[in-house]
């Protein structure tokens, strides 16, 4: 079975076929580092990590970009509220992100671009978009007219009949809630007196809006096309359709073949929010004595496209399930001195009436069958756990022969290069 992924663009599972053989380009929306990431954010980063690691497991050569949004309206407001410089605020949040991704065994690229390191690229793209007629200057700012792009809004499925007849412009970087801004969106904030963030570029002094930042970092690091674009489900509102419009206006080519979106994490049945005082961070869980692997397992176990409800009761249940899984793996895989002989292995097979090696042979296909079905890590873990239980039943209390134990460990280590929860 080939790898199939649910493509949000076509709303169906599709066989994964990259443009360039075994070379894959993946863009994953990174954090806006004006506030520290919460558990919902890490759920998104974890399914993206699972995707990249599984592609590598399958033998693909992966080029991945994850980015930092480190200058936008919200970042500037937060820095002002805390009486900090933009750099002080974002550097501190970035440090937290690096520490927590390391705890959760989320593998990051060696280089993470940020909006502030891609300002000149953003200006170059804006210059091209203005020259091509997709963007225009208005009162010192630059706006993008999405109606100039064929097929705009197709990812979301936007009803274009509701688009206003007159010219409407949206000047903020982002807008709260899952709503559509029917009108032109901003690309460049021209410099205003008193602004705390502005750069001198070939199009003048100012700063790039959030809407142009991803395209700037994508084109600078991956080129004009990618194979997979990932993010959270909230990015289907505005953000990813804006990225598509800009990227395809620039190149005239299809930007991405596959769009993946992860569902929300809620807490005790309610959306996380500061007003509810129910926003959870990794430390809120780990300080109760749990291990980072417990949190990783909990966030990966429920399929990434299904909404996940966090309760400490359900989390504890998942943690104990992982402990049982790992305990069984450790029990079956020690290689003691004086390992069993071939004669003893044959005796074990005869007693159980089933080929031990045949069970071990099923680890790889069991794992891949589940993962090839749109990264179903939970089903993969259940299949592996069931196989370990069958092997334990077959052993009937007798330690496994050394070669068999070694084979199990070897197979599980290959699988754990993706799951990162067993060893």
N, C-alpha and C positions, 0 to 999 in steps of 0.2 A: 504494500500500500504506500503510495507516494504521500508526501506532506500536503495536507490541505489546510487552508486558512480561511476563516470567515472574512470576506472582503466587504467592508462597510459600504463601499461604493456601489456594489452590485447586490448587496444584501443576500449573499449566498456563500457557501463554502466552495472554494476553487482550488484546483491543484496548483501548487506553487511552482512557478517557472520563471526564474530570474532572466533578465535580459542578456547577461553575459555568462552563459555556462554555469560555472561554479563560483562565480564572483557575485556577491550580494551587497547592495548598498542599502543601509537602514538608517532612517532618521527617526529619532525618538525625542519627543518634546521633553525638555528638562524642566527643572524647577524655576519658578519666579522667586528669586532669593531676596525678597523683602520681608518674608516671614519664614520660619523654619517649616520644613515639610512635615505633614501629619501622616497618620497611618494610611489614609486614603491615597495620598500621593505615593507612598511607598508601595502600595498594592500595584499601582500603575508601573512604577519602576521595576517591580519584581516580575511582572509578566513580560515586560520588555527584555529583562535579563534572561528569563527562561527562553524566550524566542531566540535571542542571539546565541546563547549557549547550545541550544538544540541545533541550530543551523551549523555551528562549528562541529558539533558531534556528528552530524550527517556528512561532514567533509567539505562544507562550503567555506570559501574565503570571505570573511565578513568585514566590510568597512562600515563602521557605525559612528554616527554623530549624536551626542546628547549635548544640549546647550544650557547655558545660564541666561535667564532674562534678568539683567542687573540694572536696567534703567527703563523706567516707565512711570506713568503717573503715580501708581500706588507705591512704588519704591521711593520716589521723591517725597511723597506725603509721609511715609513711615519714617524716613530719615529725619525730616523736619520735626515730626512729633517726638522723636527720641533725642533730638538735638545732636545728631551724629552726621558725619559726612557720608556721602553715598558709598564710598569705598569702605569705610569702617563698618557700615551696616551690612553690606553684601559680603564682605570678606568673612565676617563672623558667621553668617548663615551658611556660606559655602563650606566653612570648616566643619560645621555641624553635619552638613550633608555628606561630606567625605567620611567623617567618622561613623555615621550611622549606616551608610552603604557598605562600608567595610565590615561592620558587625553583621549585617544581613547577607554578606557574601554576594553583593551585587557588583559585578565586574564592570568597571568603567573604562572608557578609552583613555589612552595616555594623555591626550589633549582634549580639553573641554573648551570650546569657544564660547564667548559671551557677547552680548549685545555691544558692550563698550569696546571690545577688541575688533568689532566688525563695522564700525561706524563708516569708515571710508568705502567699504564695499557696499553698504546700504546706499550711500550717496551716489555711487556709480550706477547701481541698479535704478535708482530713482531718475537719474539723468536719462537713462535709456528708455524708461517708461514714459517720461514726458515727451521725449523726441518721437516716440512711436504713437503718441496720442492716447495712451491709456490713462495717463495721470496729468495733472495740471496744477499750476500755482493759483492760490487764492488767499489774498490778504497775508502773504508771507509764509503760508504753509503749503504743503503739497497733498492733494487728495487723489484717490484712485477711483475711476468710474467703472464699476464691475459690469455694467451693461455692455461695455465694449468687448467683453470676453464671451465667446461662444460657450454655452453650457454652464454659465455661472450658477452656483447653488445646487449642482447635481448631487454632491455628496449628501447634503442634508435632505434634498428633495424639496427645495424652496419653491413655493407657489409664486411665480413671477407675475401673475395677474394682479397681485396685491401691491406691486411696486408703485410708488407715487409717480404721478405724471410730471410734477415739478421737481426742481433740483433740491435735494436734501443732503446735508453734509453732517457727518459724525466726527467730532474732533477729539474725543477722549480716546486713550489707548485701548481701554477695555470698558465694558459695561456690565454691571452686576446682573446675575440671573441668566436663565436660558431663554434669551429673547433674540429676535433678529432686528438689526438696524437696517431698515430698507432705505438705502441711499449710498452716497459715496463715503469711503472711509479714508482716514488720514494715513499718510506715509511719512511725513516729515513735519516736525514742530520747529518752525522758524524761531530764532533766538528772540527772547523778550527780556527787557531790562529786569534784573533781579533773578533771572533763572539760575538755578544752582548747577545745571547740567547742560553744557553746550560744547560743540566741537566745531573747529574751522575745517570746512571741506570744500571741494570744488563747486558745490552748489550753494555755498554760503555757510553761515554759522547757525547751528541748531542741533537737534537730536533726532534720531530715527524713531518712528513710532513702533509700537509692538508689532504691528501688522507687517512691517518690512524686515524685522529683525531675523525671523526664521529664514526667509528666502536669502538674506545676506549670508548667514552662516552656512546654509545648505550649499549655495553656489560656490562659496569660498572653499569648502572642505569636501564636497561630494560631487559637484558639477550640477548640471541642470536637470538631471533625472535621477530618481532613486527607485529601488524595487519595492520597498516597504516604508510606509509612513505610519508611525504609532503615536498613540496618546490616550488620554482619558475620554470618556464618553462626552464630557462637557465641551471638548474641542470640536465636536460636530456642529455646535452652534457657532457660526461666524468664522472661528479661527482657521480651521483647516480648509474651508471653502475659500477664504481670503488667500491662504498660502497657494492653493491650486491656481487661483486666478492670476496671481502675480507671477508664479513660476511659468505658467503656460503662455502668458502674455510676453514674457521674456524670450522663451525658446520656440514657441509655436509647436511644441511637442507635448505628449502626455507626461505629466510630472511623475506620478507614481502608479505602479501596477496594483498595489494592494494597500488598503487602509485598515489598520487594526485599532479597535477602541475598547478599552477596559471599562467595566461597569463600576459604579460607586461602591464605596464602603460606608455603611451607616453604623451608628452606635445605639444599641438598645432600641432598635426600630426607628430611630430618628436621624435625620440628616445632621452631620456635624456642623456646629456653628459656635462662634464665640458667645452669642446671645444665650444659647442653651447651656453654655459652659460644659460641653461634652466633646471638645476637640481632644483627641488622643494622639500622643507621640510615642515613639518606641520606648522611651525611658519610663513612661507611665505603666507599661507592661513589664518591662525587664526588672524594674525595681521591686517587683513582687516575687522575685526569685526564679523567674523563668529564664531560659537561655535564648539567645538570638535565633538559634535554629528553630525553636518552637514558633517564634513569630513568623519566620520565613515560611515554615510549613503551613501555618494557619492561612497566610495570605495567598499561598499557591494552591492549596487543596481544593477550594471552591473555584470552579472554572472562571476564567478572567472576564467572561462576558455576562456572568450572573452577578446580580447585586449581592453583596456580602454583608451580613449583619453581625457586628462584633458585640458579643457579650462576654463577660469574664467566665461565665459558665461554659459557653461553647468553646471559648479559647482553651480553657483548662482541659476540656474533653479532647480537643485536637492535640494538645501537648502530651497528654497521657497516651494517646494513640501513636504518636511519633515515638515516644519512649518505648512502647511495646514493639514497634517495628524495628527500631535500632537494637533493642535488647535481643530480639530473635536473630537479627543478622550477626550480632557479636557472638551469640551462643553457638551458632552454626559454623562460624568461620575461624576459630582458633586453629593454629597448626602446631600441635604439641609434638614434642620429641617422640620418636618411635611411632610415626603415623601408621595407620592401618595398611595392611597388605592388600594386594589385588584379590586374594582369596576371601578376606573379610568383606571387601566391597561387594564381591559376588554374593556372599551370604546375605548382606543387607538387601540387595536387589531381590534375591529369591524370597526373602521373608516378606517384603512389601508387595511383591508382584508387579513392580513398576520400575522402570529404568531411572536410577538416580540422575545419571548424566542427561537423560532425556528431559527431566524436569529443569535441570540447570540450563539446557539448551533453549528453554522457553523464556528465560529472562529477557533476552534481547528483543525477540518479536513481541512479547507482552508489553514491554515498555514502548517500543516504537509504534505499535498499533494504536495505543492510546494517544501518544504524543503527535502522531501524524494526523489524528483527528482534531485539528485545531487546538493543539497544545493542551490536551486534557491530562494535566499532571495528577489530579486527584485520582482518576481512574487508573493511571499508570502505577501510582503508589499502592492502590488496592490490589491490583493484579500481582505486583511483586510480593506484597505481604501474604497473599493467598499461596503463592508458590513456596515461600519460606515455610509456611505452616504445613504444607504438604510434605516438604522435605523433612521437617521435624517429626511428623507422624511416621514417615517411612523409617527414619533412624530408630524409632522406638526406644529412645533413651540411650542408645549407643553413640558415642562420639563419631562424627563423620570421618571417613578416611581423609588423610592430609590432602591428596590431590583434589578431592571433591570440595573440601573446605576452601582450598586455594582458588579453585575455579569460581566458586560463589563470590568470594571476595573480589576477584578480578572483574567479574561481570558487574557487580554492584558499584565498584569504583568507577567504571566507565559510565554507568548510568548516573552516578552521583556527580560527575563532572557537569551535569545539567541541573539536577535537583538540588545539590549542595545541602542536604539535610541528614544524610546517613552517617557519614564519617567525619 
